[in-house]
Amino acid sequence: MLIVDDGRPATPVEVVAAGDLAKWRGRASAVELAWLDRFGFAGGANAFVFLPGGDGAPDRVLAGLGQRESIASLGHLAMRLPAGDYRLEGATEHELLALGWGLGAYQFTEYRKPARAPATLLIPPESAAVLDELAAVNLCRDLVNTPTSDMLPHHMEDAARRLAERHEARIDVTVGDELLRRGFNTIHTVGRASASPPRLIDIRWGDAEHPKVTLVGKGVCFDSGGLDIKSASGMRLMKKDMGGAAHVLGLAHLIMHRRLPVSLRVLVPAVENAIAGNAFRPGDVIRTYAGTTVEIDNTDAEGRLILCDALTLAAEDEPEALIDFATLTGAARSALGPELPAMFSNDDDMANGIAAAGRSSEDAVWRMPLHADYLAMLDSTVADIANAGSSPYAGAITAALYLQRFVGKAPWVHFDIMAWNTRRRPAHPVGGEAMGLRAVFGWLAGRFGG
């Protein structure tokens, strides 16, 4: 964990890159060298060794950075070092190292005791902004990790209301049959079979005269696949299908907490894609909020359905930046794996800016093409468009092309994300994860100020 340094006693942590270890050894005492050699310390990332003081007792830590200082360099130390207070010495990228330490300290403890107390890193006051990023990422992680029994659409609304209240934002929620009266037919259709009625959450914050930024997050709180039911293995992690909603709520928290000079809107269509007598069916046709008719080819392609109504509503405001996050397709994972989010955009400057921000913050994204010819895969003989096609190819691209139809002329970026770490990595524990959140915030802060 991280706390702002209040001057308390703490164990010093000196850091050294692998390439600088020989120089460090040239200044070391014979006793220090003996300790390094005894433990085989070579300066690798997350490697550490305690070094003795004048009385022979261990009084400081030497930690390896790997080849360079990165978010992964100390990402395991919070759970490897003995519990206690530590203070970095000799770091140049202090904030990045501290963020990695904090991200690696995360544990989801709502339903069980923590495995152990993490080691605490004391950070200087000038690095306190790291705590804001950490809070945003961990809010996203907590929401994704929460089981559906406590994260149905009405629970998602509760989480959004808590966030709005915290930041004195305005919130409006359209629930159940009121969705039909307002024309949000796809959101209602996908969520109507659930015991928790579907809803559209709408948060607004900031000065209306500031540049408009709108975030849209897929909030499928559980996805059974509907009548095109998933397999047991395919359904096992579907509590995370609201990962897009978790991302925009975490990002909104960071924007509001840092008080970026933007007029922020957050839209979350929250549903459960359940199975009941009133579940929607393959072959049904729905008229969207935009007036476009959609033939249901597959009820398991439900995310794009709820997003299309929210994106159409968002585009009415003519925002200067429209960004959506969604755990949308397995095809994106097949293309890029689970750790690299796919990014689609109709605006090169926006996409390039976010990609650059991702590289500088070590929150990588990868741009994918909006290849217009593939839209033919969504042709329908009875409606304007189908929600999925029979082709097994280009699933992430066709999903993005479907969404693009509803964003109008707004500069738009779509993230197709996993929202889940399938393996433990430095700074990235197994479980819910924020992907692209910090990259987008970095671009927003650079583009709109703050």
ROLO-216712 format. One line per 4 residues: their letters; for each residue x, y, z of N, C-alpha, C. Coordinates in steps of 0.05 Angstrom, whole numbers, plus 5000, padded with zeros to 4 digits. Layout:
REM residues N
a> X,Y,Z,X,Y,Z,X,Y,Z  ...
This chain:
REM residues 450
mliv> 5017,4976,5000,5000,5000,5000,5018,5025,5000  5006,5048,4994,5020,5073,4993,5007,5093,5012  5024,5108,5026,5014,5131,5042,5034,5153,5039  5025,5178,5042,5042,5201,5040,5061,5201,5064
ddgr> 5086,5206,5059,5107,5205,5080,5102,5226,5101  5099,5216,5126,5094,5234,5148,5118,5235,5167  5141,5226,5157,5165,5227,5173,5170,5204,5192  5152,5185,5192,5156,5162,5211,5181,5146,5203
patp> 5192,5131,5222,5215,5114,5215,5207,5093,5194  5224,5088,5176,5219,5069,5154,5245,5057,5145  5244,5033,5135,5267,5019,5124,5274,5031,5097  5298,5040,5093,5305,5051,5066,5306,5029,5045
vevv> 5297,5035,5021,5298,5017,4999,5315,5031,4977  5339,5022,4973,5356,5032,4951,5351,5016,4927  5348,5028,4903,5342,5014,4879,5366,5015,4860  5369,4994,4845,5391,4993,4826,5382,4977,4801
aagd> 5388,4987,4777,5382,4973,4753,5404,4952,4748  5396,4931,4734,5415,4909,4729,5440,4919,4716  5438,4938,4697,5461,4948,4683,5479,4965,4700  5469,4974,4723,5485,4991,4741,5496,4976,4765
lakw> 5491,4950,4766,5498,4935,4789,5529,4934,4793  5543,4931,4771,5572,4929,4773,5584,4955,4785  5573,4977,4778,5582,5003,4789,5576,5004,4819  5551,4994,4826,5543,4993,4854,5562,4975,4870
rgra> 5569,4952,4859,5586,4933,4873,5614,4945,4877  5622,4963,4859,5648,4975,4862,5650,4993,4886  5628,5002,4896,5627,5019,4920,5620,5004,4945  5613,4979,4942,5602,4964,4965,5625,4953,4983
save> 5617,4947,5008,5637,4935,5026,5638,4905,5021  5658,4892,5033,5661,4864,5030,5637,4849,5042  5627,4859,5065,5603,4847,5077,5579,4849,5059  5575,4872,5047,5552,4876,5030,5554,4858,5005
lawl> 5578,4856,4994,5581,4838,4971,5576,4809,4978  5584,4802,5002,5579,4774,5011,5549,4768,5013  5533,4788,5022,5504,4785,5023,5493,4782,4995  5501,4800,4977,5491,4799,4950,5497,4772,4937
drfg> 5521,4762,4940,5529,4737,4928,5515,4714,4941  5511,4715,4967,5497,4693,4981,5469,4689,4971  5456,4711,4964,5428,4709,4954,5426,4711,4924  5448,4712,4910,5447,4712,4881,5434,4737,4869
fagg> 5437,4760,4883,5424,4784,4874,5438,4795,4848  5422,4798,4827,5433,4807,4801,5419,4832,4791  5402,4845,4808,5389,4869,4800,5364,4866,4783  5353,4841,4782,5328,4836,4767,5305,4850,4780
anaf> 5284,4855,4764,5260,4868,4774,5248,4851,4797  5241,4864,4819,5228,4852,4842,5246,4834,4859  5272,4833,4851,5291,4820,4869,5300,4839,4891  5305,4828,4914,5314,4846,4936,5332,4830,4955
vflp> 5348,4844,4970,5364,4832,4991,5367,4853,5014  5364,4843,5038,5369,4860,5061,5400,4863,5065  5408,4887,5072,5436,4892,5076,5441,4901,5105  5464,4894,5117,5469,4899,5145,5479,4928,5150
ggdg> 5473,4938,5174,5485,4963,5182,5511,4959,5197  5519,4979,5212,5545,4978,5226,5545,4956,5247  5522,4950,5258,5521,4930,5280,5516,4902,5269  5516,4899,5242,5512,4873,5230,5483,4865,5226
apdr> 5464,4881,5237,5435,4874,5234,5425,4887,5208  5406,4873,5195,5395,4884,5170,5381,4911,5176  5388,4932,5161,5375,4958,5166,5366,4972,5140  5371,4960,5117,5362,4972,5092,5358,4950,5071
vlag> 5345,4957,5049,5340,4938,5028,5352,4948,5002  5364,4930,4987,5372,4936,4960,5353,4921,4941  5340,4936,4923,5319,4925,4906,5328,4928,4877  5323,4907,4861,5330,4909,4833,5307,4921,4817
lgqr> 5314,4934,4795,5295,4947,4777,5292,4932,4751  5309,4912,4746,5310,4901,4719,5326,4919,4701  5321,4920,4676,5336,4936,4657,5331,4966,4660  5307,4973,4669,5301,5001,4672,5279,5004,4693
esia> 5275,5029,4702,5253,5034,4721,5226,5033,4706  5209,5016,4715,5183,5013,4702,5162,5006,4724  5137,5005,4715,5115,5000,4733,5117,4971,4745  5131,4954,4730,5135,4926,4739,5158,4923,4758
slgh> 5176,4943,4759,5202,4939,4773,5198,4930,4802  5179,4943,4816,5174,4937,4845,5146,4927,4849  5134,4917,4828,5106,4909,4829,5099,4886,4846  5119,4870,4854,5114,4848,4872,5123,4853,4901
lamr> 5137,4875,4905,5150,4879,4931,5131,4882,4954  5108,4895,4950,5089,4899,4971,5080,4873,4984  5080,4851,4968,5072,4825,4979,5095,4806,4983  5119,4815,4978,5143,4799,4983,5159,4808,5007
lpag> 5162,4834,5010,5177,4845,5033,5161,4840,5058  5174,4837,5081,5159,4835,5106,5142,4860,5110  5119,4856,5123,5102,4879,5129,5117,4900,5145  5111,4925,5139,5125,4947,5153,5126,4971,5135
dyrl> 5140,4991,5143,5142,5016,5128,5169,5018,5114  5168,5027,5089,5192,5029,5072,5192,5056,5058  5216,5065,5051,5219,5091,5037,5240,5088,5015  5233,5096,4990,5251,5093,4967,5273,5113,4968
egat> 5297,5104,4960,5320,5122,4957,5333,5117,4930  5342,5138,4917,5357,5135,4892,5340,5130,4867  5313,5133,4869,5296,5128,4845,5293,5154,4830  5292,5152,4803,5287,5175,4786,5258,5176,4777
ehel> 5246,5153,4771,5218,5151,4763,5202,5143,4788  5202,5160,4808,5191,5153,4834,5161,5146,4832  5146,5163,4817,5117,5159,4816,5110,5133,4802  5124,5126,4781,5118,5101,4766,5125,5077,4784
lalg> 5147,5078,4798,5154,5056,4816,5134,5054,4838  5126,5077,4850,5107,5076,4872,5080,5065,4862  5072,5073,4838,5046,5063,4828,5047,5033,4825  5069,5023,4814,5072,4994,4811,5071,4980,4838
wglg> 5084,4991,4858,5083,4980,4886,5054,4979,4895  5040,5002,4892,5012,5003,4902,4994,4984,4887  4997,4982,4861,4980,4965,4845,4984,4935,4853  5009,4929,4859,5015,4902,4867,5006,4895,4895
ayqf> 5000,4915,4911,4990,4910,4939,4960,4904,4940  4946,4907,4917,4917,4903,4917,4909,4875,4925  4888,4874,4942,4875,4848,4948,4845,4854,4950  4829,4836,4939,4800,4839,4941,4791,4823,4966
teyr> 4783,4838,4986,4779,4826,5013,4750,4828,5023  4731,4832,5004,4703,4836,5012,4692,4810,5025  4702,4788,5016,4690,4762,5025,4709,4744,5039  4734,4752,5043,4752,4736,5059,4774,4754,5070
kpar> 4788,4744,5090,4810,4760,5102,4833,4762,5082  4848,4784,5084,4872,4786,5066,4892,4764,5071  4906,4757,5051,4926,4736,5053,4948,4744,5073  4955,4770,5073,4975,4781,5091,4973,4812,5089
apat> 4985,4825,5107,4986,4854,5105,5008,4862,5086  5003,4879,5066,5024,4887,5047,5044,4906,5061  5068,4906,5050,5087,4926,5059,5079,4954,5050  5083,4973,5066,5075,5001,5061,5098,5018,5050
llip> 5093,5031,5028,5113,5049,5017,5105,5078,5024  5123,5093,5036,5119,5121,5042,5127,5137,5018  5109,5154,5007,5116,5169,4983,5117,5199,4990  5134,5214,4977,5136,5243,4983,5110,5257,4975
pesa> 5104,5280,4989,5079,5294,4983,5077,5302,4953  5099,5308,4940,5098,5316,4912,5089,5293,4893  5089,5268,4904,5081,5245,4888,5053,5236,4896  5039,5252,4912,5013,5243,4922,4992,5238,4900
avld> 4996,5250,4876,4977,5245,4855,4975,5216,4847  4996,5200,4853,4995,5172,4848,4972,5159,4863  4965,5169,4886,4943,5157,4902,4916,5160,4887  4913,5181,4871,4888,5184,4856,4886,5163,4834
elaa> 4908,5158,4820,4908,5138,4799,4903,5110,4811  4916,5105,4834,4912,5079,4847,4883,5075,4856  4871,5096,4867,4843,5094,4875,4825,5088,4852  4830,5101,4829,4813,5097,4805,4815,5068,4795
vnlc> 4840,5058,4793,4844,5031,4784,4831,5011,4803  4835,5016,4829,4825,4996,4849,4794,4997,4851  4782,5021,4846,4753,5022,4844,4743,5004,4821  4756,5006,4798,4749,4989,4775,4753,4960,4782
rdlv> 4776,4953,4795,4781,4925,4802,4760,4915,4821  4753,4931,4841,4733,4922,4861,4706,4916,4848  4697,4933,4830,4672,4929,4817,4672,4904,4800  4694,4900,4785,4695,4876,4768,4696,4850,4785
ntpt> 4711,4851,4807,4714,4828,4824,4689,4820,4839  4671,4839,4843,4647,4834,4859,4629,4814,4845  4620,4793,4858,4603,4773,4845,4576,4785,4838  4563,4773,4818,4538,4784,4808,4516,4784,4829
sdml> 4518,4766,4849,4498,4767,4870,4497,4794,4884  4520,4808,4883,4521,4835,4895,4527,4857,4874  4524,4850,4848,4529,4869,4827,4510,4866,4804  4484,4864,4810,4463,4865,4790,4458,4894,4782
phhm> 4441,4899,4762,4437,4926,4753,4430,4946,4776  4414,4938,4795,4408,4957,4816,4432,4962,4835  4449,4942,4838,4474,4947,4853,4492,4966,4837  4493,4963,4811,4509,4981,4794,4499,5009,4797
edaa> 4474,5013,4798,4462,5039,4802,4471,5050,4829  4471,5033,4850,4479,5042,4877,4508,5052,4876  4526,5037,4862,4554,5045,4860,4557,5072,4846  4541,5075,4824,4542,5100,4810,4532,5124,4826
rrla> 4511,5119,4842,4500,5140,4859,4520,5148,4881  4534,5129,4892,4555,5135,4912,4576,5153,4900  4584,5146,4875,4605,5161,4862,4595,5190,4856  4571,5192,4846,4559,5218,4840,4557,5235,4865
erhe> 4548,5223,4886,4545,5238,4911,4572,5247,4922  4592,5230,4919,4618,5237,4929,4629,5262,4915  4623,5265,4889,4634,5287,4874,4614,5309,4867  4590,5307,4880,4569,5327,4876,4562,5329,4847
arid> 4560,5306,4834,4551,5304,4806,4521,5299,4805  4509,5305,4783,4481,5300,4778,4477,5272,4766  4457,5257,4775,4452,5230,4765,4423,5227,4759  4417,5214,4736,4390,5207,4728,4390,5178,4719
vtvg> 4371,5163,4728,4370,5134,4721,4342,5128,4710  4342,5116,4687,4317,5107,4673,4315,5077,4676  4293,5068,4688,4291,5040,4696,4267,5026,4683  4271,5001,4676,4248,4984,4668,4233,4994,4644
dell> 4206,4994,4645,4190,5001,4622,4193,5031,4615  4204,5047,4632,4209,5075,4625,4229,5076,4602  4246,5056,4600,4265,5055,4578,4250,5054,4551  4228,5039,4550,4212,5037,4526,4200,5064,4519
rrgf> 4190,5078,4539,4177,5103,4534,4196,5124,4524  4222,5121,4531,4242,5140,4521,4256,5130,4496  4249,5106,4487,4259,5096,4461,4285,5079,4464  4293,5072,4488,4317,5056,4492,4309,5026,4491
ntih> 4300,5018,4467,4289,4991,4464,4309,4969,4467  4334,4974,4457,4353,4952,4458,4362,4947,4487  4365,4968,4503,4373,4964,4531,4351,4948,4546  4326,4956,4541,4304,4942,4554,4302,4913,4545
tvgr> 4305,4908,4519,4302,4881,4508,4323,4862,4519  4348,4871,4520,4369,4853,4530,4365,4847,4560  4356,4867,4575,4354,4863,4604,4328,4855,4616  4307,4852,4599,4280,4849,4611,4276,4822,4624
asas> 4292,4802,4618,4288,4775,4630,4299,4773,4658  4313,4793,4667,4326,4792,4693,4306,4800,4715  4311,4789,4739,4295,4798,4763,4303,4826,4771  4327,4836,4763,4335,4863,4767,4331,4879,4742
pprl> 4312,4897,4741,4304,4910,4716,4328,4925,4703  4328,4926,4676,4349,4941,4662,4346,4970,4668  4368,4985,4664,4368,5014,4669,4390,5027,4654  4386,5053,4650,4407,5070,4638,4415,5091,4658
idir> 4440,5090,4666,4451,5108,4686,4464,5132,4672  4458,5156,4680,4467,5180,4666,4478,5200,4687  4504,5204,4687,4517,5222,4707,4528,5246,4691  4524,5269,4703,4536,5294,4691,4551,5309,4713
wgda> 4574,5320,4705,4590,5335,4724,4606,5356,4709  4611,5379,4722,4628,5399,4711,4613,5422,4699  4628,5442,4690,4618,5466,4678,4608,5461,4650  4583,5467,4644,4572,5462,4618,4586,5477,4596
ehpk> 4601,5498,4603,4616,5513,4583,4643,5501,4575  4651,5481,4591,4676,5468,4585,4673,5447,4563  4695,5438,4551,4693,5418,4530,4678,5393,4539  4661,5382,4522,4645,5359,4529,4660,5333,4525
vtlv> 4662,5317,4546,4674,5291,4545,4653,5271,4555  4648,5250,4539,4627,5231,4546,4639,5203,4547  4635,5189,4569,4644,5161,4572,4620,5143,4572  4622,5121,4558,4600,5101,4557,4612,5074,4564
gkgv> 4600,5060,4583,4610,5034,4592,4590,5012,4591  4598,4990,4579,4580,4966,4578,4576,4955,4606  4551,4954,4614,4545,4944,4641,4528,4919,4641  4538,4898,4628,4524,4872,4629,4533,4858,4654
cfds> 4516,4859,4675,4525,4850,4701,4529,4820,4702  4515,4806,4685,4521,4777,4680,4511,4770,4653  4526,4754,4639,4518,4746,4612,4517,4716,4610  4492,4706,4610,4488,4677,4606,4490,4670,4576
ggld> 4491,4690,4559,4489,4686,4531,4460,4688,4521  4441,4689,4539,4413,4689,4531,4405,4662,4520  4386,4662,4502,4377,4636,4491,4399,4622,4475  4418,4638,4464,4442,4626,4452,4462,4622,4475
iksa> 4455,4604,4493,4468,4602,4519,4497,4595,4517  4513,4607,4534,4542,4600,4535,4546,4573,4548  4569,4562,4544,4577,4537,4558,4583,4544,4587  4586,4524,4604,4593,4529,4632,4619,4543,4634
sgmr> 4639,4535,4619,4665,4548,4621,4664,4576,4610  4648,4581,4589,4645,4607,4578,4630,4626,4596  4614,4615,4614,4598,4632,4632,4613,4637,4658  4634,4623,4664,4646,4623,4690,4655,4651,4699
lmkk> 4666,4667,4681,4676,4693,4688,4658,4716,4680  4633,4710,4674,4616,4730,4663,4606,4751,4683  4614,4748,4708,4610,4770,4726,4626,4795,4717  4647,4790,4701,4664,4813,4693,4653,4826,4668
dmgg> 4630,4818,4658,4620,4830,4633,4610,4858,4637  4610,4868,4661,4605,4896,4667,4631,4912,4670  4653,4900,4660,4679,4913,4662,4681,4940,4649  4666,4944,4627,4666,4970,4614,4654,4991,4632
aahv> 4632,4984,4646,4620,5003,4665,4639,5009,4688  4653,4989,4697,4673,4993,4719,4695,5012,4710  4703,5009,4685,4724,5027,4675,4715,5056,4674  4691,5061,4664,4683,5089,4661,4677,5101,4688
lgla> 4668,5085,4708,4664,5096,4735,4691,5102,4748  4710,5085,4744,4737,5090,4755,4749,5114,4742  4747,5116,4716,4758,5139,4701,4743,5165,4709  4717,5163,4712,4702,5187,4720,4711,5197,4748
hlim> 4716,5178,4766,4726,5185,4792,4752,5201,4790  4770,5192,4773,4796,5205,4770,4792,5233,4758  4775,5235,4737,4770,5261,4725,4758,5281,4744  4739,5272,4760,4725,5290,4779,4743,5297,4802
hrrl> 4758,5277,4812,4775,5282,4835,4798,5302,4827  4808,5299,4803,4829,5318,4794,4817,5344,4783  4791,5344,4781,4776,5368,4772,4786,5378,4745  4787,5359,4726,4794,5367,4699,4773,5387,4688
pvsl> 4781,5407,4673,4762,5427,4663,4747,5417,4639  4730,5398,4644,4713,5386,4623,4684,5385,4633  4666,5383,4614,4638,5377,4620,4634,5348,4616  4634,5333,4638,4634,5304,4636,4606,5292,4637
rvlv> 4603,5272,4620,4578,5256,4620,4586,5227,4620  4573,5211,4637,4579,5182,4639,4552,5167,4635  4552,5150,4615,4528,5134,4609,4534,5104,4613  4518,5091,4629,4522,5062,4634,4495,5048,4630
pave> 4492,5034,4608,4469,5016,4606,4474,4991,4622  4458,4986,4643,4463,4964,4662,4441,4943,4659  4448,4919,4652,4429,4898,4648,4441,4871,4657  4423,4851,4660,4432,4823,4662,4421,4809,4638
naia> 4437,4796,4622,4428,4780,4599,4420,4752,4609  4395,4751,4619,4385,4727,4632,4367,4711,4613  4358,4688,4623,4340,4670,4608,4314,4667,4623  4292,4674,4610,4266,4670,4621,4246,4670,4598
gnaf> 4220,4667,4604,4200,4666,4584,4198,4691,4566  4208,4713,4577,4207,4738,4561,4234,4746,4550  4253,4727,4550,4279,4734,4538,4277,4738,4508  4294,4756,4498,4293,4760,4469,4305,4737,4454
rpgd> 4298,4734,4429,4303,4710,4413,4319,4715,4388  4334,4696,4379,4346,4698,4352,4324,4702,4331  4329,4721,4313,4309,4727,4293,4291,4750,4300  4290,4758,4325,4275,4782,4333,4286,4807,4319
virt> 4270,4827,4316,4279,4853,4305,4272,4874,4325  4292,4891,4331,4289,4913,4351,4294,4939,4337  4278,4959,4343,4283,4986,4333,4298,5001,4354  4322,5010,4347,4340,5023,4366,4331,5052,4372
yagt> 4344,5064,4391,4339,5093,4397,4344,5111,4373  4363,5102,4356,4369,5118,4331,4348,5113,4310  4330,5094,4313,4310,5088,4293,4319,5065,4274  4344,5057,4277,4354,5035,4261,4342,5008,4270
tvei> 4335,4991,4252,4324,4965,4259,4347,4945,4259  4347,4928,4280,4369,4908,4283,4357,4880,4285  4366,4862,4268,4357,4834,4270,4377,4820,4289  4365,4804,4307,4381,4789,4327,4391,4764,4314
dntd> 4416,4763,4307,4428,4739,4297,4436,4721,4320  4446,4733,4342,4456,4717,4364,4450,4733,4390  4437,4721,4409,4431,4735,4434,4455,4739,4452  4477,4725,4445,4502,4729,4460,4519,4752,4449
aegr> 4509,4766,4429,4521,4791,4420,4505,4814,4430  4501,4814,4457,4483,4833,4469,4496,4860,4477  4523,4860,4481,4536,4884,4490,4533,4907,4470  4536,4901,4445,4533,4922,4424,4505,4932,4423
lilc> 4486,4916,4431,4458,4925,4430,4453,4946,4451  4462,4941,4476,4457,4962,4496,4474,4986,4492  4498,4982,4480,4515,5005,4475,4505,5023,4453  4491,5011,4433,4483,5028,4410,4463,5050,4419
dalt> 4445,5043,4437,4426,5064,4446,4441,5085,4463  4459,5077,4480,4474,5096,4496,4492,5113,4479  4505,5102,4459,4522,5118,4441,4506,5138,4425  4483,5130,4416,4466,5149,4401,4458,5173,4419
laae> 4450,5167,4443,4444,5188,4462,4468,5206,4467  4491,5194,4471,4515,5209,4476,4522,5227,4452  4518,5218,4428,4525,5234,4404,4507,5258,4401  4484,5258,4412,4465,5281,4410,4478,5306,4422
depe> 4495,5303,4442,4508,5326,4455,4531,5337,4439  4539,5323,4417,4562,5330,4401,4587,5334,4418  4595,5313,4433,4619,5316,4451,4644,5319,4434  4664,5331,4447,4690,5333,4434,4706,5307,4436
alid> 4698,5290,4454,4710,5264,4457,4689,5245,4467  4684,5223,4452,4666,5202,4460,4682,5176,4462  4682,5165,4486,4699,5141,4491,4682,5120,4504  4683,5096,4493,4669,5073,4506,4688,5051,4513
fatl> 4682,5037,4534,4696,5014,4543,4676,4990,4544  4685,4967,4534,4667,4944,4534,4683,4918,4534  4674,4899,4550,4684,4871,4547,4668,4859,4525  4675,4865,4500,4656,4861,4478,4659,4834,4463
tgaa> 4684,4827,4456,4686,4803,4439,4709,4785,4447  4706,4759,4444,4728,4741,4447,4748,4744,4424  4738,4754,4402,4756,4757,4378,4779,4776,4384  4774,4797,4400,4795,4815,4408,4816,4801,4424
rsal> 4807,4783,4442,4827,4768,4458,4843,4748,4440  4829,4737,4420,4844,4719,4402,4865,4734,4386  4859,4759,4379,4878,4775,4364,4901,4785,4381  4895,4795,4405,4915,4810,4420,4921,4797,4447
gpel> 4908,4775,4454,4912,4764,4480,4896,4779,4502  4897,4769,4526,4880,4781,4547,4891,4806,4560  4917,4813,4554,4930,4835,4569,4933,4860,4553  4925,4860,4527,4928,4883,4510,4901,4891,4499
pamf> 4889,4913,4508,4863,4921,4499,4863,4931,4470  4843,4923,4455,4840,4932,4427,4826,4959,4427  4837,4977,4411,4826,5004,4409,4818,5009,4380  4794,5019,4376,4784,5027,4350,4777,5056,4351
sndd> 4780,5071,4329,4774,5099,4330,4768,5110,4302  4752,5130,4301,4747,5145,4276,4762,5171,4274  4781,5175,4294,4796,5200,4295,4825,5194,4301  4842,5199,4281,4870,5191,4283,4884,5206,4305
dman> 4879,5232,4308,4893,5248,4329,4886,5237,4356  4861,5231,4361,4852,5221,4387,4865,5194,4392  4864,5176,4373,4875,5150,4376,4905,5151,4381  4919,5167,4365,4948,5169,4368,4956,5181,4395
giaa> 4940,5201,4404,4945,5213,4430,4941,5194,4453  4920,5178,4452,4916,5158,4473,4938,5137,4473  4945,5128,4449,4966,5108,4447,4993,5119,4458  4999,5144,4453,5023,5156,4463,5022,5158,4494
agrs> 4998,5166,4504,4995,5168,4533,4997,5141,4546  4988,5120,4532,4991,5093,4542,5019,5084,4544  5035,5091,4524,5063,5084,4525,5078,5098,4547  5072,5123,4551,5087,5138,4572,5078,5130,4600
seda> 5054,5120,4603,5044,5112,4630,5045,5082,4634  5056,5067,4614,5057,5038,4615,5029,5026,4619  5010,5037,4604,4983,5026,4603,4976,5022,4574  4988,5002,4562,4988,4999,4533,4961,4993,4521
vwrm> 4956,5004,4497,4933,4997,4481,4943,4992,4453  4926,4979,4436,4935,4973,4409,4912,4979,4390  4918,4996,4371,4897,5004,4352,4891,4983,4332  4865,4978,4327,4856,4959,4307,4840,4974,4285
plha> 4838,4962,4262,4826,4976,4239,4795,4975,4239  4783,4997,4231,4755,4998,4225,4752,4993,4195  4756,4968,4187,4756,4961,4158,4727,4960,4148  4719,4981,4134,4691,4985,4127,4679,4962,4111
dyla> 4695,4949,4094,4684,4927,4077,4672,4905,4094  4682,4901,4119,4672,4879,4135,4644,4884,4146  4634,4909,4142,4607,4914,4151,4586,4897,4137  4594,4888,4113,4576,4870,4098,4570,4844,4112
mlds> 4588,4837,4131,4583,4812,4147,4559,4815,4165  4549,4840,4169,4526,4844,4186,4501,4851,4170  4501,4844,4145,4477,4848,4128,4454,4831,4138  4430,4842,4136,4405,4828,4144,4386,4830,4120
tvad> 4370,4809,4117,4350,4810,4095,4323,4822,4105  4320,4826,4132,4295,4836,4142,4297,4861,4158  4322,4870,4164,4326,4894,4180,4349,4910,4169  4354,4934,4180,4375,4951,4170,4403,4938,4175
iana> 4405,4923,4196,4431,4911,4203,4426,4887,4222  4444,4868,4223,4443,4846,4242,4463,4852,4265  4457,4841,4288,4476,4847,4310,4500,4829,4309  4500,4808,4293,4524,4791,4289,4521,4777,4263
gssp> 4542,4765,4253,4541,4751,4228,4549,4722,4230  4545,4708,4209,4551,4679,4209,4581,4674,4205  4596,4694,4196,4624,4690,4191,4640,4688,4218  4659,4669,4219,4675,4667,4244,4698,4687,4244
yaga> 4700,4704,4224,4724,4721,4221,4717,4750,4230  4739,4764,4239,4738,4793,4244,4717,4801,4264  4712,4785,4284,4690,4790,4303,4693,4817,4318  4718,4824,4326,4722,4849,4340,4718,4873,4321
itaa> 4726,4870,4296,4723,4892,4277,4693,4896,4270  4679,4874,4265,4650,4878,4258,4635,4889,4282  4642,4881,4306,4628,4893,4329,4634,4923,4331  4659,4931,4326,4665,4960,4327,4651,4974,4304
lylq> 4650,4962,4280,4635,4975,4258,4606,4978,4264  4594,4959,4278,4566,4961,4287,4563,4986,4304  4581,4989,4324,4579,5012,4342,4584,5038,4328  4603,5038,4309,4609,5063,4294,4584,5075,4281
rfvg> 4566,5058,4273,4542,5067,4259,4525,5086,4276  4530,5085,4303,4512,5100,4321,4526,5124,4334  4551,5130,4326,4565,5152,4340,4564,5178,4324  4552,5178,4300,4551,5202,4284,4578,5213,4277
kapw> 4582,5239,4280,4607,5252,4273,4625,5257,4298  4617,5247,4320,4633,5251,4345,4660,5238,4343  4682,5252,4351,4708,5238,4353,4705,5216,4374  4711,5191,4365,4702,5168,4381,4725,5148,4383
vhfd> 4728,5136,4407,4746,5114,4411,4731,5092,4426  4734,5068,4416,4721,5044,4428,4743,5025,4437  4741,5016,4463,4760,4997,4474,4745,4970,4478  4757,4949,4466,4747,4922,4470,4767,4909,4489
imaw> 4759,4905,4514,4778,4898,4535,4771,4871,4548  4791,4860,4561,4787,4835,4577,4777,4842,4605  4789,4863,4617,4782,4872,4644,4789,4851,4665  4807,4833,4659,4814,4811,4678,4842,4802,4673
ntrr> 4857,4799,4694,4884,4787,4693,4881,4757,4696  4889,4742,4676,4888,4713,4678,4912,4701,4692  4933,4717,4696,4957,4708,4709,4968,4730,4726  4983,4723,4746,4995,4743,4764,5021,4754,4752
rpah> 5022,4780,4749,5045,4794,4739,5052,4817,4758  5077,4827,4758,5083,4849,4775,5064,4873,4771  5052,4882,4793,5032,4904,4793,5005,4895,4783  5002,4870,4775,4976,4861,4764,4968,4834,4775
pvgg> 4954,4835,4799,4945,4809,4810,4923,4797,4793  4920,4771,4796,4898,4757,4782,4871,4769,4790  4854,4772,4771,4827,4783,4776,4821,4808,4760  4801,4823,4769,4792,4846,4755,4815,4866,4751
eamg> 4815,4879,4727,4837,4897,4721,4827,4921,4704  4839,4944,4708,4834,4967,4691,4854,4967,4668  4844,4969,4644,4860,4968,4620,4854,4992,4602  4874,5008,4598,4870,5032,4582,4859,5056,4598
lrav> 4851,5052,4623,4840,5074,4639,4860,5096,4643  4884,5090,4651,4904,5110,4657,4914,5123,4631  4914,5108,4609,4922,5119,4583,4902,5140,4574  4876,5134,4577,4856,5154,4569,4857,5179,4587
fgwl> 4861,5175,4613,4863,5198,4631,4887,5215,4623  4909,5202,4618,4933,5218,4610,4928,5234,4585  4914,5223,4566,4907,5238,4542,4888,5261,4548  4867,5255,4564,4848,5276,4571,4861,5299,4585
agrf> 4879,5293,4604,4893,5314,4619,4910,5331,4601  4923,5318,4582,4940,5332,4563,4924,5348,4543  4901,5337,4534,4885,5350,4514,4868,5373,4525  4856,5370,4549,4838,5389,4559,4848,5405,4583
gg> 4872,5397,4593,4884,5412,4614,4878,5400,4641  4894,5408,4661,4890,5398,4688,4914,5384,4698
